[in-house]
Amino acid sequence: MKLRDDFLQELRNLIGQTQQRAIAYEGQRIVRCHVEQCNALSAAVTDFALETAELASADIAKLEAASQALCQRVTYLLEPISPIEVDSTGCVVQMRSNPPHKDDNGLRYYELTLRRGGCVSLCRYEKQAGNARAVVPATLTHEVLARLVEDFNSAVNDVII
């Protein structure tokens, strides 16, 4: 709870500002993201991640199990999340919106990764026809960002227990 509360306080400190970093620490765990803009209810963020050295020795089986649990917990984003790729060599599990949001501008989707070495992350991408995918800000309420901190924390706990 402390990590979540500290992160929310960082967001409150950024209300009305643009192009800032929000960072909160608890023990070995660090939550950080780039905040494009922030108001009293929401923030447009990129590169949202919980980093910790606690995942340094995680094996792929534990990462896979933790990613399944994370997908079951994170049910409050615009699209449901599911695992799409497991890299046993690099010890990374990649999850994505399934299905992605599709409109006249192309596709938009969340991508989450859980990797040995210490990171659970979320990024929002846009893919327009004929162009490479590009990172776009995810506009999330402070409540959703707080839940992500808690759920990422739980995912790390799932791996290290």
C-alpha positions in Angstrom: 0.0 0.0 0.0 2.8 2.4 0.7 4.2 2.2 -2.8 0.7 2.8 -4.2 0.1 5.7 -1.9 3.5 7.3 -2.6 2.9 6.9 -6.3 -0.5 8.6 -6.0 1.1 11.4 -4.1 3.7 11.9 -6.9 0.8 12.2 -9.4 -0.9 14.8 -7.2 2.3 16.7 -7.2 2.3 16.7 -11.0 -1.3 18.0 -11.5 -1.2 20.8 -14.1 2.3 19.9 -15.3 3.5 18.3 -18.5 6.4 16.1 -19.5 7.4 15.0 -16.0 8.6 11.7 -14.4 6.7 10.2 -11.5 8.8 7.9 -9.3 8.0 6.1 -6.0 10.1 3.7 -4.0 9.5 1.0 -1.4 12.4 -1.2 -0.5 13.8 -2.8 -3.7 10.7 -1.8 -5.7 10.5 1.3 -7.9 7.5 2.5 -9.8 8.2 5.0 -12.5 6.5 6.4 -15.6 6.7 9.4 -17.9 3.7 11.7 -17.4 2.8 13.6 -20.6 0.1 15.5 -18.7 -1.8 15.2 -15.4 -5.0 16.5 -14.0 -6.9 15.9 -10.8 -8.5 12.7 -12.2 -6.2 11.2 -14.7 -2.8 11.2 -16.3 -1.5 10.5 -19.8 1.5 8.2 -19.2 4.1 6.2 -21.2 6.6 3.7 -20.0 4.8 2.7 -16.8 6.9 0.1 -14.9 7.6 -1.5 -11.6 11.3 -2.4 -11.4 12.9 -4.6 -8.8 16.1 -6.7 -8.4 13.9 -9.3 -6.8 13.2 -10.8 -10.2 16.9 -11.3 -11.0 16.7 -15.1 -10.6 13.1 -15.7 -11.8 12.6 -18.8 -14.0 10.3 -18.8 -17.0 7.7 -21.1 -15.4 7.2 -18.7 -12.5 7.0 -15.7 -14.9 4.4 -17.5 -17.0 2.3 -18.3 -14.0 2.6 -14.8 -12.7 1.6 -13.4 -16.2 -1.5 -15.6 -16.2 -2.5 -14.2 -12.7 -1.7 -10.7 -13.9 -4.0 -11.0 -16.9 -6.8 -12.3 -14.6 -6.3 -9.3 -12.2 -5.9 -6.6 -14.8 -9.5 -6.5 -16.1 -10.1 -2.8 -15.9 -8.2 -1.5 -19.0 -9.9 -0.7 -22.3 -9.3 -4.1 -23.7 -8.7 -7.5 -22.0 -5.1 -8.7 -21.7 -3.7 -12.1 -22.5 -0.3 -13.7 -22.9 0.9 -13.7 -26.5 4.6 -14.7 -26.4 7.0 -16.5 -24.1 10.7 -16.0 -24.7 12.4 -18.8 -22.7 15.9 -17.7 -23.7 15.4 -14.1 -22.7 13.1 -15.1 -19.8 10.3 -12.6 -20.8 6.6 -13.0 -21.0 4.7 -10.6 -23.3 1.0 -9.9 -22.9 -1.2 -7.7 -25.1 -4.7 -6.4 -25.6 -6.8 -9.3 -27.0 -8.5 -8.1 -29.1 -6.8 -4.7 -29.7 -9.0 -1.6 -30.2 -9.6 -1.1 -34.0 -10.9 2.0 -35.7 -10.4 4.1 -38.8 -6.9 5.2 -37.5 -5.7 1.6 -37.1 -5.0 -0.5 -34.0 -4.3 0.5 -30.5 -3.3 -1.9 -27.8 -1.7 -2.3 -24.4 1.5 -4.3 -24.1 2.7 -5.7 -20.8 5.9 -7.5 -20.2 7.2 -9.4 -17.2 10.9 -10.1 -17.4 13.6 -11.7 -15.3 16.1 -9.1 -14.3 13.5 -7.0 -12.7 10.6 -5.4 -14.6 6.8 -5.5 -15.0 5.8 -2.8 -17.5 2.9 -1.4 -19.5 2.9 0.6 -22.7 0.2 1.7 -25.1 0.9 1.3 -28.8 -0.7 2.5 -32.0 -0.3 0.8 -35.4 -1.5 2.6 -38.5 -1.6 0.9 -41.9 1.8 1.2 -43.6 3.6 2.5 -40.6 5.6 1.0 -37.8 3.9 0.8 -34.4 4.4 3.8 -32.2 4.2 4.4 -28.4 1.2 6.6 -27.5 0.2 7.9 -24.1 -2.3 5.8 -22.1 -4.8 8.1 -20.4 -5.6 6.4 -17.2 -7.4 7.6 -14.0 -5.4 7.9 -10.9 -7.4 5.0 -9.5 -6.5 2.7 -12.4 -2.8 3.7 -12.0 -3.0 2.8 -8.3 -4.5 -0.6 -9.2 -1.8 -1.2 -11.7 0.8 -0.5 -8.9 -0.9 -3.0 -6.7 -1.3 -5.6 -9.4 2.3 -5.3 -10.6 3.4 -5.7 -7.0 1.3 -8.8 -6.7 2.9 -10.2 -9.9 6.3 -9.7 -8.4 5.2 -11.5 -5.2 3.8 -14.4 -7.3 7.3 -14.8 -8.9 9.4 -14.6 -5.8 7.3 -16.7 -3.5 
